[in-house]
Amino acid sequence: MVYQEFSLVSSMTVAENIFLGQYPRSRLGLIDWREIHRRAEESLSALGVDIDPRAEIRRLNVAEQQLTEIARILTKQPRILLLDEPTSALSDTERETLFDIIRRLQARGVGIIYISHLLDEVPEVGQRVTVLRDGRVIGTLPVEQTDRDTLVNMMVGRRLAEQYPKTVVEPGETALRVENLSLDGVLHDLSFEVREGEILGIFGLMGAGQVELARILFGLEAPTSGRIAIGGRETRLRHAAQAIKHGMGLLLRDRRASLVPMQPIPPNITLADVSQVPPFRFLNLQKEAETAAGYVRDLSIRPPSLKRPVFYLSGGNQQKVCLARWLFSGVKILIVDEPTRGIDVAAKAEVFALIDRLAQRGVAIIMISSEMLEILAMADRILVMRAGAFTAEFKRGEATQELLLQNAS
Amino acid sequence: MPDNLPAEAGAQSSPGETVRRSGTERLLRSIRDVVIRGGPVIALLLLSAYLTSATPYFLTESNLANVGRRTAVTAIFAIGQTFVILTGGIDLSVGAIGALAASVSAVLMTQQVTLFGVTVGPVDFGVGLLVALAVGVVAGSVNGLLITKGRIPDFIATLGTLEAFRGIALIVTDGLPVPSHLTATELKGYLPEQMIAMGSGSILGIPTAGLIAIGIAILAWAVLRYTALGRSTFAVGGNREAARVSGIKVDRTKIAVYVVSGFLAAIAGFLLAGRLNSANALMAGEENLNSIAAVVIGGTNLFGGEGGVFGSVIGALITGVLVNGLNLLNVSAFYQRIVQGSVIVGVVVFDQWRRRRFGA
């Protein structure tokens, strides 16, 4: 089983992780380290990747971690292999290697269940496709009989004319201006501005510095130098609470880092507002429940229980709870970082619709994404980022996938 | 503004639907809930029922009052501990803070003290109580600051302050019980009667300490449920990073819970000294573990984010009743410890099983 989210021990080395729990023993019954490293290197090179088996997991980037995870599963020689969104962190070439391996395994008679929300992948690896929606099997088809539209149709339960519902909004005043922002070794002299109602796309491959940029803008990290002006006024944010006070919101790429898992929906939605209140101010729980019920209805969060911990919600619904938090806090500037990572097509469309709705209300949106299709479709303006610096800027309609990639890598 | 988003929302169930149920169904469900969730309450009832039938002395007014007074102290310690554990921390110094607060105020209330050339005391009961509370708040802040600004794990920080606070208490009391015939001034050779009344008196037949504990429990419950501080406490323990990116001041919340814990430990220590009619630097030695046990038996997650004060009060009652019952049944003190340990582990094993089986 390969999980979408990783199950590696981050303080151990690649080789240790690959053989976790079943280390080869030497004759004395001790762990045979030489054998481990040799076989780890072997299985990694079988995947066609170059990772040092002695490296600690936490020093690897996400793609390398994902590949390690896959290597680990393959050493166990499974007869049935369950892959859950295995490519969500991989580059195109790495993905091709993985598909090669899958095809080889298939030829060897291994049964493979491949879970994905990327429609392009399905015909490449699958023979049969089963579509699930809301916990039900919608149908199973041989892959030859499916095309993109049929699949989307099955997944969404309606024609998806508006997967990217972008409306044209006339941008207003400058909401956020950043000048010469730098962070030692990570970000280099970034300057840009976002206007009210504008969706600014920031495109870059993983690790280009987008995460750090978002964290600095939101006051979670201090920049080495540079100026940030919110609503025309220069501001120095030292804490997320100040960012929220200035009407900012941040949707993290890792939803689990935004939610308090064992709390139900209402406290999760109001958390950012509660942080603005003095510690002994009493909260109106009745009103909170009503507000939350409103968002649950409005964003069709399912299951619509206000008592169940958000831990049990699906990724898409968790993401909607995160968004509801910023809707409720009345954001003026919203930073969304990979807003659709690991959520299904229908939820994606809903998330985009929400983002669009916010833009119509005059919210300035910074959309960080490495998904070219969504950034091309949603952004009014795109900045391309590479190694911590902007390499190109495109207006809506000017950019193509090729142009984005050329400038990003 | 075109609101085309929730097109299919109407077809889906609305939040209200999960609530609408027939009366019987609701009753059955709530019985099931009590059985599943109310493990500690049921354990307490069963234990009391057994002791009532096993010994004629259990259900007597004087015995129950005795249990109430003892449990009240543990319960107050445990309520403070609950705040800390809800944030994912642990306070090993509560017993020491209680002893320090009681010692400092007892010394001030019975002796003349010369500090920096100024001679004070013996002070009134009111001043003594305020001093005790202040000691608790200061000690709690020290814990909180060490953990947040010093970036030390909660466990280590409070283990260190536990020793240090005991040491300070020993210095303050000279290692003697207060009041003692060696140190008492001619002015006052005993603790104030109000303090003794708080610890061992009754109001309308109910132990005063028990009433104080109940009052504190209700207040603490309200703080956790209805205030921003309560929310922050749960958020920090449930997911520290999420709390941070939502603007919650994590450090401030942590300091606040340790101050709450120190403050309540001071009250508990004060009550304990009142009950014993004596304070000393090494009192309340078992209250660290007792309070943690009470919190855990009460269903609060040791990793934070889940639980509440009423569970902890029930947990304190279970341990209190258990000890009392074993005494009444003439079980040797050595075996008592085995039974107590087994009960703590047993309740938590049951609780873990329940969580896995039925979800939270």
Interface residues (C-beta under 8 A of the other chain):
Chain A: G157 R158 E162 P165 T167 F218 L220 H239 A240 A241 A243 I244 K245 L250 L252 R256 A257 S258 L259 V260 P261 M262 Q263 P267 T270 L271 A272 V274 S275 Q276 V277 P278 P279 F280 R281 F282 L283 L285 A293 V296 R297 D298 L299 S300 R302 P303 P304 S305 L306 K307 P309 Y312 R325 E350 A353 L354 R357 Q360 R361
Chain B: M1 P2 D3 N4 L5 P6 A7 E8 A9 Q12 S13 S14 P15 G16 E17 T18 V223 R225 Y226 T227 A228 L229 R231 S232 F234 A235 G238 N239 E241 A242 A243 R244 V245 S246 G247 I248 K249 R252 A256 N301 G305 E306 G359 A360
